[in-house]
Amino acid sequence: MREGWIAGAALDVFTPEIPQADNPLLGEDIFFKTLYSPHAAALNPEVMWQLPTVQMENCLSALRGEVPEFVVNPEAIPKWRSRF
């Protein structure tokens, strides 16, 4: 986009997930030419009905002081555990 090869882009995957504020793909010069959406490759009719159950199970695990099954930032687990 900066070089004019393409007029815009739609992005849903970043490395790392969640993009840092200094990520060049979030730059002011291309921000309004880009559609950003959450990474949702697993969102399809076959699994959509499972999401509320998985989310609730993860919340209940966390409230019991257990590590939830799906953790985005596992490096934060030791600090989180120290709260219990």
PyMOL Python script that loads the backbone (N, CA, C, O; Angstrom):
from pymol import cmd

cmd.read_pdbstr("""\
ATOM      1  N   MET A   1       0.834  -1.188   0.000  1.00  0.00           N
ATOM      2  CA  MET A   1       0.000   0.000   0.000  1.00  0.00           C
ATOM      3  C   MET A   1       0.877   1.250   0.000  1.00  0.00           C
ATOM      4  O   MET A   1       0.572   2.233  -0.676  1.00  0.00           O
ATOM      5  N   ARG A   2       1.950   1.204   0.750  1.00  0.00           N
ATOM      6  CA  ARG A   2       2.836   2.372   0.795  1.00  0.00           C
ATOM      7  C   ARG A   2       3.477   2.640  -0.560  1.00  0.00           C
ATOM      8  O   ARG A   2       3.700   3.792  -0.931  1.00  0.00           O
ATOM      9  N   GLU A   3       3.770   1.580  -1.292  1.00  0.00           N
ATOM     10  CA  GLU A   3       4.403   1.729  -2.604  1.00  0.00           C
ATOM     11  C   GLU A   3       3.387   1.881  -3.726  1.00  0.00           C
ATOM     12  O   GLU A   3       3.762   2.104  -4.877  1.00  0.00           O
ATOM     13  N   GLY A   4       2.092   1.761  -3.398  1.00  0.00           N
ATOM     14  CA  GLY A   4       1.053   1.937  -4.400  1.00  0.00           C
ATOM     15  C   GLY A   4       0.736   0.699  -5.221  1.00  0.00           C
ATOM     16  O   GLY A   4       0.029   0.792  -6.225  1.00  0.00           O
ATOM     17  N   TRP A   5       1.236  -0.443  -4.820  1.00  0.00           N
ATOM     18  CA  TRP A   5       0.966  -1.676  -5.567  1.00  0.00           C
ATOM     19  C   TRP A   5      -0.481  -2.124  -5.404  1.00  0.00           C
ATOM     20  O   TRP A   5      -1.096  -2.647  -6.334  1.00  0.00           O
ATOM     21  N   ILE A   6      -1.015  -1.905  -4.190  1.00  0.00           N
ATOM     22  CA  ILE A   6      -2.413  -2.238  -3.935  1.00  0.00           C
ATOM     23  C   ILE A   6      -3.072  -1.056  -3.236  1.00  0.00           C
ATOM     24  O   ILE A   6      -2.403  -0.255  -2.583  1.00  0.00           O
ATOM     25  N   ALA A   7      -4.371  -0.957  -3.379  1.00  0.00           N
ATOM     26  CA  ALA A   7      -5.101   0.183  -2.826  1.00  0.00           C
ATOM     27  C   ALA A   7      -5.495  -0.026  -1.368  1.00  0.00           C
ATOM     28  O   ALA A   7      -5.674   0.946  -0.634  1.00  0.00           O
ATOM     29  N   GLY A   8      -5.633  -1.274  -0.941  1.00  0.00           N
ATOM     30  CA  GLY A   8      -6.066  -1.550   0.417  1.00  0.00           C
ATOM     31  C   GLY A   8      -5.873  -3.011   0.754  1.00  0.00           C
ATOM     32  O   GLY A   8      -5.444  -3.804  -0.084  1.00  0.00           O
ATOM     33  N   ALA A   9      -6.199  -3.365   2.003  1.00  0.00           N
ATOM     34  CA  ALA A   9      -6.037  -4.750   2.447  1.00  0.00           C
ATOM     35  C   ALA A   9      -7.028  -5.052   3.564  1.00  0.00           C
ATOM     36  O   ALA A   9      -7.503  -4.152   4.258  1.00  0.00           O
ATOM     37  N   ALA A  10      -7.327  -6.328   3.721  1.00  0.00           N
ATOM     38  CA  ALA A  10      -8.134  -6.816   4.839  1.00  0.00           C
ATOM     39  C   ALA A  10      -7.284  -7.841   5.566  1.00  0.00           C
ATOM     40  O   ALA A  10      -6.812  -8.800   4.955  1.00  0.00           O
ATOM     41  N   LEU A  11      -7.082  -7.651   6.862  1.00  0.00           N
ATOM     42  CA  LEU A  11      -6.187  -8.498   7.649  1.00  0.00           C
ATOM     43  C   LEU A  11      -6.899  -9.077   8.862  1.00  0.00           C
ATOM     44  O   LEU A  11      -7.676  -8.392   9.527  1.00  0.00           O
ATOM     45  N   ASP A  12      -6.623 -10.360   9.145  1.00  0.00           N
ATOM     46  CA  ASP A  12      -7.170 -10.938  10.368  1.00  0.00           C
ATOM     47  C   ASP A  12      -6.142 -11.770  11.123  1.00  0.00           C
ATOM     48  O   ASP A  12      -6.470 -12.356  12.155  1.00  0.00           O
ATOM     49  N   VAL A  13      -4.910 -11.836  10.635  1.00  0.00           N
ATOM     50  CA  VAL A  13      -3.874 -12.598  11.316  1.00  0.00           C
ATOM     51  C   VAL A  13      -2.644 -11.715  11.453  1.00  0.00           C
ATOM     52  O   VAL A  13      -2.204 -11.088  10.489  1.00  0.00           O
ATOM     53  N   PHE A  14      -2.098 -11.673  12.654  1.00  0.00           N
ATOM     54  CA  PHE A  14      -0.899 -10.889  12.918  1.00  0.00           C
ATOM     55  C   PHE A  14       0.116 -11.775  13.637  1.00  0.00           C
ATOM     56  O   PHE A  14      -0.251 -12.721  14.334  1.00  0.00           O
ATOM     57  N   THR A  15       1.380 -11.456  13.460  1.00  0.00           N
ATOM     58  CA  THR A  15       2.443 -12.100  14.214  1.00  0.00           C
ATOM     59  C   THR A  15       3.197 -11.007  14.936  1.00  0.00           C
ATOM     60  O   THR A  15       3.872 -10.209  14.286  1.00  0.00           O
ATOM     61  N   PRO A  16       3.112 -10.936  16.240  1.00  0.00           N
ATOM     62  CA  PRO A  16       2.347 -11.827  17.112  1.00  0.00           C
ATOM     63  C   PRO A  16       0.890 -11.412  17.169  1.00  0.00           C
ATOM     64  O   PRO A  16       0.547 -10.264  16.888  1.00  0.00           O
ATOM     65  N   GLU A  17       0.037 -12.358  17.535  1.00  0.00           N
ATOM     66  CA  GLU A  17      -1.334 -12.033  17.898  1.00  0.00           C
ATOM     67  C   GLU A  17      -1.250 -11.532  19.325  1.00  0.00           C
ATOM     68  O   GLU A  17      -0.687 -12.273  20.131  1.00  0.00           O
ATOM     69  N   ILE A  18      -1.635 -10.611  19.662  1.00  0.00           N
ATOM     70  CA  ILE A  18      -2.275  -9.354  19.354  1.00  0.00           C
ATOM     71  C   ILE A  18      -1.158  -8.405  18.886  1.00  0.00           C
ATOM     72  O   ILE A  18      -0.100  -8.349  19.513  1.00  0.00           O
ATOM     73  N   PRO A  19      -1.382  -7.658  17.790  1.00  0.00           N
ATOM     74  CA  PRO A  19      -0.319  -6.796  17.279  1.00  0.00           C
ATOM     75  C   PRO A  19       0.047  -5.688  18.262  1.00  0.00           C
ATOM     76  O   PRO A  19      -0.804  -5.141  18.963  1.00  0.00           O
ATOM     77  N   GLN A  20       1.342  -5.377  18.290  1.00  0.00           N
ATOM     78  CA  GLN A  20       1.831  -4.289  19.138  1.00  0.00           C
ATOM     79  C   GLN A  20       1.492  -2.950  18.490  1.00  0.00           C
ATOM     80  O   GLN A  20       1.276  -2.880  17.280  1.00  0.00           O
ATOM     81  N   ALA A  21       1.446  -1.903  19.283  1.00  0.00           N
ATOM     82  CA  ALA A  21       1.078  -0.576  18.777  1.00  0.00           C
ATOM     83  C   ALA A  21       2.038  -0.077  17.713  1.00  0.00           C
ATOM     84  O   ALA A  21       1.640   0.706  16.851  1.00  0.00           O
ATOM     85  N   ASP A  22       3.301  -0.513  17.749  1.00  0.00           N
ATOM     86  CA  ASP A  22       4.277  -0.044  16.760  1.00  0.00           C
ATOM     87  C   ASP A  22       4.332  -0.916  15.506  1.00  0.00           C
ATOM     88  O   ASP A  22       5.220  -0.735  14.673  1.00  0.00           O
ATOM     89  N   ASN A  23       3.402  -1.856  15.358  1.00  0.00           N
ATOM     90  CA  ASN A  23       3.354  -2.702  14.169  1.00  0.00           C
ATOM     91  C   ASN A  23       3.136  -1.827  12.943  1.00  0.00           C
ATOM     92  O   ASN A  23       2.196  -1.033  12.923  1.00  0.00           O
ATOM     93  N   PRO A  24       3.987  -1.950  11.909  1.00  0.00           N
ATOM     94  CA  PRO A  24       3.838  -1.105  10.722  1.00  0.00           C
ATOM     95  C   PRO A  24       2.493  -1.271  10.005  1.00  0.00           C
ATOM     96  O   PRO A  24       2.066  -0.377   9.274  1.00  0.00           O
ATOM     97  N   LEU A  25       1.829  -2.407  10.213  1.00  0.00           N
ATOM     98  CA  LEU A  25       0.520  -2.600   9.588  1.00  0.00           C
ATOM     99  C   LEU A  25      -0.563  -1.754  10.242  1.00  0.00           C
ATOM    100  O   LEU A  25      -1.680  -1.667   9.732  1.00  0.00           O
ATOM    101  N   LEU A  26      -0.238  -1.134  11.361  1.00  0.00           N
ATOM    102  CA  LEU A  26      -1.186  -0.258  12.038  1.00  0.00           C
ATOM    103  C   LEU A  26      -0.820   1.211  11.846  1.00  0.00           C
ATOM    104  O   LEU A  26      -1.392   2.083  12.500  1.00  0.00           O
ATOM    105  N   GLY A  27       0.124   1.485  10.960  1.00  0.00           N
ATOM    106  CA  GLY A  27       0.600   2.845  10.753  1.00  0.00           C
ATOM    107  C   GLY A  27      -0.481   3.795  10.266  1.00  0.00           C
ATOM    108  O   GLY A  27      -1.396   3.401   9.542  1.00  0.00           O
ATOM    109  N   GLU A  28      -0.362   5.047  10.673  1.00  0.00           N
ATOM    110  CA  GLU A  28      -1.357   6.057  10.308  1.00  0.00           C
ATOM    111  C   GLU A  28      -1.463   6.248   8.797  1.00  0.00           C
ATOM    112  O   GLU A  28      -2.526   6.602   8.288  1.00  0.00           O
ATOM    113  N   ASP A  29      -0.367   6.017   8.083  1.00  0.00           N
ATOM    114  CA  ASP A  29      -0.392   6.235   6.639  1.00  0.00           C
ATOM    115  C   ASP A  29      -1.199   5.184   5.885  1.00  0.00           C
ATOM    116  O   ASP A  29      -1.576   5.417   4.736  1.00  0.00           O
ATOM    117  N   ILE A  30      -1.476   4.035   6.498  1.00  0.00           N
ATOM    118  CA  ILE A  30      -2.280   3.009   5.821  1.00  0.00           C
ATOM    119  C   ILE A  30      -3.525   2.621   6.610  1.00  0.00           C
ATOM    120  O   ILE A  30      -4.324   1.806   6.150  1.00  0.00           O
ATOM    121  N   PHE A  31      -3.689   3.194   7.778  1.00  0.00           N
ATOM    122  CA  PHE A  31      -4.785   2.797   8.665  1.00  0.00           C
ATOM    123  C   PHE A  31      -6.148   2.860   7.983  1.00  0.00           C
ATOM    124  O   PHE A  31      -6.948   1.935   8.127  1.00  0.00           O
ATOM    125  N   PHE A  32      -6.422   3.916   7.257  1.00  0.00           N
ATOM    126  CA  PHE A  32      -7.746   4.074   6.650  1.00  0.00           C
ATOM    127  C   PHE A  32      -7.889   3.331   5.326  1.00  0.00           C
ATOM    128  O   PHE A  32      -8.939   3.400   4.687  1.00  0.00           O
ATOM    129  N   LYS A  33      -6.845   2.625   4.913  1.00  0.00           N
ATOM    130  CA  LYS A  33      -6.907   1.796   3.715  1.00  0.00           C
ATOM    131  C   LYS A  33      -6.990   0.317   4.076  1.00  0.00           C
ATOM    132  O   LYS A  33      -6.956  -0.547   3.200  1.00  0.00           O
ATOM    133  N   THR A  34      -7.100   0.034   5.370  1.00  0.00           N
ATOM    134  CA  THR A  34      -7.017  -1.343   5.837  1.00  0.00           C
ATOM    135  C   THR A  34      -8.221  -1.704   6.689  1.00  0.00           C
ATOM    136  O   THR A  34      -8.649  -0.924   7.540  1.00  0.00           O
ATOM    137  N   LEU A  35      -8.763  -2.892   6.454  1.00  0.00           N
ATOM    138  CA  LEU A  35      -9.839  -3.439   7.274  1.00  0.00           C
ATOM    139  C   LEU A  35      -9.206  -4.466   8.202  1.00  0.00           C
ATOM    140  O   LEU A  35      -8.609  -5.438   7.741  1.00  0.00           O
ATOM    141  N   TYR A  36      -9.334  -4.255   9.499  1.00  0.00           N
ATOM    142  CA  TYR A  36      -8.785  -5.160  10.497  1.00  0.00           C
ATOM    143  C   TYR A  36      -9.936  -5.914  11.152  1.00  0.00           C
ATOM    144  O   TYR A  36     -10.959  -5.320  11.496  1.00  0.00           O
ATOM    145  N   SER A  37      -9.769  -7.214  11.323  1.00  0.00           N
ATOM    146  CA  SER A  37     -10.790  -7.992  12.021  1.00  0.00           C
ATOM    147  C   SER A  37     -10.093  -9.034  12.887  1.00  0.00           C
ATOM    148  O   SER A  37      -8.952  -9.408  12.613  1.00  0.00           O
ATOM    149  N   PRO A  38     -10.772  -9.503  13.930  1.00  0.00           N
ATOM    150  CA  PRO A  38     -10.152 -10.524  14.778  1.00  0.00           C
ATOM    151  C   PRO A  38      -9.946 -11.816  13.998  1.00  0.00           C
ATOM    152  O   PRO A  38     -10.724 -12.153  13.107  1.00  0.00           O
ATOM    153  N   HIS A  39      -8.902 -12.516  14.345  1.00  0.00           N
ATOM    154  CA  HIS A  39      -8.631 -13.805  13.708  1.00  0.00           C
ATOM    155  C   HIS A  39      -9.719 -14.777  14.127  1.00  0.00           C
ATOM    156  O   HIS A  39      -9.864 -15.077  15.312  1.00  0.00           O
ATOM    157  N   ALA A  40     -10.473 -15.262  13.176  1.00  0.00           N
ATOM    158  CA  ALA A  40     -11.633 -16.097  13.499  1.00  0.00           C
ATOM    159  C   ALA A  40     -11.751 -17.280  12.546  1.00  0.00           C
ATOM    160  O   ALA A  40     -12.845 -17.596  12.080  1.00  0.00           O
ATOM    161  N   ALA A  41     -10.632 -17.931  12.258  1.00  0.00           N
ATOM    162  CA  ALA A  41     -10.652 -19.045  11.313  1.00  0.00           C
ATOM    163  C   ALA A  41     -11.519 -20.194  11.800  1.00  0.00           C
ATOM    164  O   ALA A  41     -12.083 -20.932  10.992  1.00  0.00           O
ATOM    165  N   ALA A  42     -11.629 -20.351  13.108  1.00  0.00           N
ATOM    166  CA  ALA A  42     -12.391 -21.474  13.643  1.00  0.00           C
ATOM    167  C   ALA A  42     -13.884 -21.184  13.744  1.00  0.00           C
ATOM    168  O   ALA A  42     -14.658 -22.058  14.136  1.00  0.00           O
ATOM    169  N   LEU A  43     -14.289 -19.989  13.401  1.00  0.00           N
ATOM    170  CA  LEU A  43     -15.703 -19.662  13.520  1.00  0.00           C
ATOM    171  C   LEU A  43     -16.456 -20.171  12.294  1.00  0.00           C
ATOM    172  O   LEU A  43     -16.478 -19.533  11.242  1.00  0.00           O
ATOM    173  N   ASN A  44     -17.046 -21.291  12.456  1.00  0.00           N
ATOM    174  CA  ASN A  44     -17.864 -21.879  11.402  1.00  0.00           C
ATOM    175  C   ASN A  44     -19.061 -22.546  12.070  1.00  0.00           C
ATOM    176  O   ASN A  44     -19.054 -22.751  13.284  1.00  0.00           O
ATOM    177  N   PRO A  45     -20.070 -22.881  11.306  1.00  0.00           N
ATOM    178  CA  PRO A  45     -21.297 -23.437  11.913  1.00  0.00           C
ATOM    179  C   PRO A  45     -21.062 -24.678  12.768  1.00  0.00           C
ATOM    180  O   PRO A  45     -21.802 -24.920  13.721  1.00  0.00           O
ATOM    181  N   GLU A  46     -20.038 -25.468  12.439  1.00  0.00           N
ATOM    182  CA  GLU A  46     -19.801 -26.699  13.174  1.00  0.00           C
ATOM    183  C   GLU A  46     -19.327 -26.454  14.606  1.00  0.00           C
ATOM    184  O   GLU A  46     -19.585 -27.271  15.490  1.00  0.00           O
ATOM    185  N   VAL A  47     -18.637 -25.336  14.843  1.00  0.00           N
ATOM    186  CA  VAL A  47     -18.106 -25.091  16.185  1.00  0.00           C
ATOM    187  C   VAL A  47     -18.760 -23.919  16.899  1.00  0.00           C
ATOM    188  O   VAL A  47     -18.532 -23.732  18.094  1.00  0.00           O
ATOM    189  N   MET A  48     -19.559 -23.130  16.210  1.00  0.00           N
ATOM    190  CA  MET A  48     -20.165 -21.953  16.828  1.00  0.00           C
ATOM    191  C   MET A  48     -20.966 -22.299  18.073  1.00  0.00           C
ATOM    192  O   MET A  48     -20.953 -21.539  19.041  1.00  0.00           O
ATOM    193  N   TRP A  49     -21.658 -23.421  18.070  1.00  0.00           N
ATOM    194  CA  TRP A  49     -22.480 -23.790  19.218  1.00  0.00           C
ATOM    195  C   TRP A  49     -21.631 -24.174  20.423  1.00  0.00           C
ATOM    196  O   TRP A  49     -22.124 -24.151  21.551  1.00  0.00           O
ATOM    197  N   GLN A  50     -20.344 -24.534  20.207  1.00  0.00           N
ATOM    198  CA  GLN A  50     -19.464 -24.932  21.303  1.00  0.00           C
ATOM    199  C   GLN A  50     -18.841 -23.745  22.031  1.00  0.00           C
ATOM    200  O   GLN A  50     -18.447 -23.873  23.190  1.00  0.00           O
ATOM    201  N   LEU A  51     -18.746 -22.597  21.373  1.00  0.00           N
ATOM    202  CA  LEU A  51     -18.036 -21.462  21.950  1.00  0.00           C
ATOM    203  C   LEU A  51     -18.547 -21.028  23.323  1.00  0.00           C
ATOM    204  O   LEU A  51     -17.732 -20.843  24.227  1.00  0.00           O
ATOM    205  N   PRO A  52     -19.835 -20.860  23.523  1.00  0.00           N
ATOM    206  CA  PRO A  52     -20.287 -20.446  24.864  1.00  0.00           C
ATOM    207  C   PRO A  52     -19.894 -21.441  25.953  1.00  0.00           C
ATOM    208  O   PRO A  52     -19.539 -21.040  27.061  1.00  0.00           O
ATOM    209  N   THR A  53     -19.953 -22.720  25.648  1.00  0.00           N
ATOM    210  CA  THR A  53     -19.592 -23.741  26.630  1.00  0.00           C
ATOM    211  C   THR A  53     -18.104 -23.674  26.954  1.00  0.00           C
ATOM    212  O   THR A  53     -17.724 -23.716  28.124  1.00  0.00           O
ATOM    213  N   VAL A  54     -17.262 -23.570  25.934  1.00  0.00           N
ATOM    214  CA  VAL A  54     -15.816 -23.486  26.142  1.00  0.00           C
ATOM    215  C   VAL A  54     -15.470 -22.230  26.931  1.00  0.00           C
ATOM    216  O   VAL A  54     -14.649 -22.278  27.847  1.00  0.00           O
ATOM    217  N   GLN A  55     -16.083 -21.118  26.584  1.00  0.00           N
ATOM    218  CA  GLN A  55     -15.816 -19.874  27.295  1.00  0.00           C
ATOM    219  C   GLN A  55     -16.210 -19.979  28.767  1.00  0.00           C
ATOM    220  O   GLN A  55     -15.463 -19.542  29.643  1.00  0.00           O
ATOM    221  N   MET A  56     -17.373 -20.552  29.041  1.00  0.00           N
ATOM    222  CA  MET A  56     -17.823 -20.700  30.421  1.00  0.00           C
ATOM    223  C   MET A  56     -16.907 -21.646  31.189  1.00  0.00           C
ATOM    224  O   MET A  56     -16.567 -21.377  32.341  1.00  0.00           O
ATOM    225  N   GLU A  57     -16.508 -22.742  30.571  1.00  0.00           N
ATOM    226  CA  GLU A  57     -15.605 -23.681  31.244  1.00  0.00           C
ATOM    227  C   GLU A  57     -14.278 -23.005  31.570  1.00  0.00           C
ATOM    228  O   GLU A  57     -13.724 -23.227  32.647  1.00  0.00           O
ATOM    229  N   ASN A  58     -13.760 -22.184  30.659  1.00  0.00           N
ATOM    230  CA  ASN A  58     -12.513 -21.475  30.920  1.00  0.00           C
ATOM    231  C   ASN A  58     -12.675 -20.478  32.060  1.00  0.00           C
ATOM    232  O   ASN A  58     -11.790 -20.359  32.907  1.00  0.00           O
ATOM    233  N   CYS A  59     -13.789 -19.765  32.092  1.00  0.00           N
ATOM    234  CA  CYS A  59     -14.043 -18.819  33.192  1.00  0.00           C
ATOM    235  C   CYS A  59     -14.132 -19.550  34.523  1.00  0.00           C
ATOM    236  O   CYS A  59     -13.544 -19.105  35.510  1.00  0.00           O
ATOM    237  N   LEU A  60     -14.851 -20.656  34.567  1.00  0.00           N
ATOM    238  CA  LEU A  60     -14.981 -21.415  35.805  1.00  0.00           C
ATOM    239  C   LEU A  60     -13.634 -21.976  36.259  1.00  0.00           C
ATOM    240  O   LEU A  60     -13.330 -21.971  37.452  1.00  0.00           O
ATOM    241  N   SER A  61     -12.832 -22.455  35.317  1.00  0.00           N
ATOM    242  CA  SER A  61     -11.491 -22.936  35.657  1.00  0.00           C
ATOM    243  C   SER A  61     -10.674 -21.831  36.301  1.00  0.00           C
ATOM    244  O   SER A  61     -10.036 -22.039  37.334  1.00  0.00           O
ATOM    245  N   ALA A  62     -10.696 -20.654  35.688  1.00  0.00           N
ATOM    246  CA  ALA A  62      -9.927 -19.525  36.217  1.00  0.00           C
ATOM    247  C   ALA A  62     -10.411 -19.141  37.609  1.00  0.00           C
ATOM    248  O   ALA A  62      -9.595 -18.844  38.482  1.00  0.00           O
ATOM    249  N   LEU A  63     -11.707 -19.143  37.831  1.00  0.00           N
ATOM    250  CA  LEU A  63     -12.246 -18.801  39.149  1.00  0.00           C
ATOM    251  C   LEU A  63     -11.863 -19.825  40.215  1.00  0.00           C
ATOM    252  O   LEU A  63     -11.770 -19.490  41.396  1.00  0.00           O
ATOM    253  N   ARG A  64     -11.641 -21.075  39.798  1.00  0.00           N
ATOM    254  CA  ARG A  64     -11.202 -22.116  40.731  1.00  0.00           C
ATOM    255  C   ARG A  64      -9.685 -22.074  40.941  1.00  0.00           C
ATOM    256  O   ARG A  64      -9.145 -22.845  41.734  1.00  0.00           O
ATOM    257  N   GLY A  65      -8.996 -21.168  40.223  1.00  0.00           N
ATOM    258  CA  GLY A  65      -7.546 -21.084  40.333  1.00  0.00           C
ATOM    259  C   GLY A  65      -6.813 -22.049  39.428  1.00  0.00           C
ATOM    260  O   GLY A  65      -5.603 -22.233  39.559  1.00  0.00           O
ATOM    261  N   GLU A  66      -7.539 -22.668  38.511  1.00  0.00           N
ATOM    262  CA  GLU A  66      -6.935 -23.591  37.545  1.00  0.00           C
ATOM    263  C   GLU A  66      -6.590 -22.826  36.271  1.00  0.00           C
ATOM    264  O   GLU A  66      -7.244 -21.841  35.931  1.00  0.00           O
ATOM    265  N   VAL A  67      -5.563 -23.286  35.577  1.00  0.00           N
ATOM    266  CA  VAL A  67      -5.206 -22.661  34.308  1.00  0.00           C
ATOM    267  C   VAL A  67      -6.257 -23.057  33.271  1.00  0.00           C
ATOM    268  O   VAL A  67      -6.492 -24.246  33.058  1.00  0.00           O
ATOM    269  N   PRO A  68      -6.888 -22.081  32.626  1.00  0.00           N
ATOM    270  CA  PRO A  68      -7.866 -22.406  31.589  1.00  0.00           C
ATOM    271  C   PRO A  68      -7.222 -23.181  30.442  1.00  0.00           C
ATOM    272  O   PRO A  68      -6.012 -23.105  30.226  1.00  0.00           O
ATOM    273  N   GLU A  69      -8.034 -23.912  29.725  1.00  0.00           N
ATOM    274  CA  GLU A  69      -7.522 -24.730  28.623  1.00  0.00           C
ATOM    275  C   GLU A  69      -6.912 -23.875  27.519  1.00  0.00           C
ATOM    276  O   GLU A  69      -5.885 -24.244  26.948  1.00  0.00           O
ATOM    277  N   PHE A  70      -7.528 -22.745  27.213  1.00  0.00           N
ATOM    278  CA  PHE A  70      -7.057 -21.898  26.122  1.00  0.00           C
ATOM    279  C   PHE A  70      -6.541 -20.583  26.689  1.00  0.00           C
ATOM    280  O   PHE A  70      -7.319 -19.757  27.169  1.00  0.00           O
ATOM    281  N   VAL A  71      -5.229 -20.392  26.633  1.00  0.00           N
ATOM    282  CA  VAL A  71      -4.590 -19.194  27.163  1.00  0.00           C
ATOM    283  C   VAL A  71      -3.788 -18.547  26.043  1.00  0.00           C
ATOM    284  O   VAL A  71      -2.948 -19.194  25.418  1.00  0.00           O
ATOM    285  N   VAL A  72      -4.047 -17.273  25.792  1.00  0.00           N
ATOM    286  CA  VAL A  72      -3.355 -16.552  24.722  1.00  0.00           C
ATOM    287  C   VAL A  72      -1.934 -16.202  25.123  1.00  0.00           C
ATOM    288  O   VAL A  72      -1.028 -16.258  24.292  1.00  0.00           O
ATOM    289  N   ASN A  73      -1.725 -15.844  26.372  1.00  0.00           N
ATOM    290  CA  ASN A  73      -0.407 -15.411  26.834  1.00  0.00           C
ATOM    291  C   ASN A  73       0.057 -16.265  28.018  1.00  0.00           C
ATOM    292  O   ASN A  73      -0.006 -15.815  29.163  1.00  0.00           O
ATOM    293  N   PRO A  74       0.523 -17.491  27.756  1.00  0.00           N
ATOM    294  CA  PRO A  74       0.904 -18.391  28.848  1.00  0.00           C
ATOM    295  C   PRO A  74       2.030 -17.846  29.723  1.00  0.00           C
ATOM    296  O   PRO A  74       2.193 -18.294  30.858  1.00  0.00           O
ATOM    297  N   GLU A  75       2.800 -16.902  29.224  1.00  0.00           N
ATOM    298  CA  GLU A  75       3.877 -16.327  30.038  1.00  0.00           C
ATOM    299  C   GLU A  75       3.329 -15.564  31.244  1.00  0.00           C
ATOM    300  O   GLU A  75       4.067 -15.293  32.191  1.00  0.00           O
ATOM    301  N   ALA A  76       2.045 -15.218  31.214  1.00  0.00           N
ATOM    302  CA  ALA A  76       1.426 -14.495  32.328  1.00  0.00           C
ATOM    303  C   ALA A  76       0.897 -15.426  33.418  1.00  0.00           C
ATOM    304  O   ALA A  76       0.467 -14.955  34.471  1.00  0.00           O
ATOM    305  N   ILE A  77       0.922 -16.729  33.183  1.00  0.00           N
ATOM    306  CA  ILE A  77       0.344 -17.678  34.139  1.00  0.00           C
ATOM    307  C   ILE A  77       1.002 -17.596  35.518  1.00  0.00           C
ATOM    308  O   ILE A  77       0.279 -17.559  36.514  1.00  0.00           O
ATOM    309  N   PRO A  78       2.338 -17.567  35.630  1.00  0.00           N
ATOM    310  CA  PRO A  78       2.930 -17.493  36.979  1.00  0.00           C
ATOM    311  C   PRO A  78       2.467 -16.268  37.771  1.00  0.00           C
ATOM    312  O   PRO A  78       2.160 -16.389  38.957  1.00  0.00           O
ATOM    313  N   LYS A  79       2.412 -15.115  37.153  1.00  0.00           N
ATOM    314  CA  LYS A  79       1.954 -13.912  37.855  1.00  0.00           C
ATOM    315  C   LYS A  79       0.483 -14.054  38.234  1.00  0.00           C
ATOM    316  O   LYS A  79       0.086 -13.673  39.335  1.00  0.00           O
ATOM    317  N   TRP A  80      -0.322 -14.595  37.333  1.00  0.00           N
ATOM    318  CA  TRP A  80      -1.740 -14.803  37.613  1.00  0.00           C
ATOM    319  C   TRP A  80      -1.917 -15.767  38.793  1.00  0.00           C
ATOM    320  O   TRP A  80      -2.739 -15.533  39.679  1.00  0.00           O
ATOM    321  N   ARG A  81      -1.140 -16.846  38.792  1.00  0.00           N
ATOM    322  CA  ARG A  81      -1.253 -17.845  39.876  1.00  0.00           C
ATOM    323  C   ARG A  81      -0.872 -17.264  41.227  1.00  0.00           C
ATOM    324  O   ARG A  81      -1.397 -17.683  42.258  1.00  0.00           O
ATOM    325  N   SER A  82       0.048 -16.293  41.223  1.00  0.00           N
ATOM    326  CA  SER A  82       0.484 -15.721  42.492  1.00  0.00           C
ATOM    327  C   SER A  82      -0.631 -14.975  43.197  1.00  0.00           C
ATOM    328  O   SER A  82      -0.506 -14.654  44.378  1.00  0.00           O
ATOM    329  N   ARG A  83      -1.710 -14.696  42.500  1.00  0.00           N
ATOM    330  CA  ARG A  83      -2.853 -13.999  43.110  1.00  0.00           C
ATOM    331  C   ARG A  83      -3.709 -14.924  43.962  1.00  0.00           C
ATOM    332  O   ARG A  83      -4.517 -14.453  44.761  1.00  0.00           O
ATOM    333  N   PHE A  84      -3.545 -16.227  43.805  1.00  0.00           N
ATOM    334  CA  PHE A  84      -4.388 -17.182  44.526  1.00  0.00           C
ATOM    335  C   PHE A  84      -3.681 -17.701  45.751  1.00  0.00           C
ATOM    336  O   PHE A  84      -4.237 -18.517  46.485  1.00  0.00           O
TER     337      PHE A  84
END
""", "prot")
cmd.dss("prot")
cmd.show_as("cartoon", "prot")
cmd.util.cbc("prot")
cmd.orient("prot")
